[in-house]
């Protein structure tokens, strides 16, 4: 993920990288240093995903604004 620190990453990219890291860690082929490095990268990606989701939630709340009254509703995505 080092190359992505300078550019903005979207949610889908972050989740894909996080999934790839999880697969690598689950295989158990990495040495301890590599495993720790992958874990750290995964934690950073996890934080980024959480930040993206929180920002999306805020944007949805703003979009639900009704005049001057704010209708705060939970966003429940439809399952496809």
Phi, psi and omega in degrees: 000353183309318183290345181268357182294329183272342180243159182284137179246140179268172186300315183296319178296316180297317179295320179297314178297320179296318177297318179298319179295318180298318179297315179299316180293322181292329180296327178076018181270357183268149174282176185300314181298318179294320179297316180296318179298316178296320178299316178299317178298318178298320179295319177297316178296321179298317177298319180295317178299317179298318179297317179298317180294320178297318178295322178295319179298319178296319179295321179295319178300317179295319180294334180276002182299129181246099184063234178267345180270135180264118175264105180267114181235150177285137177273120179242108182292145177284141181273129182254000000 
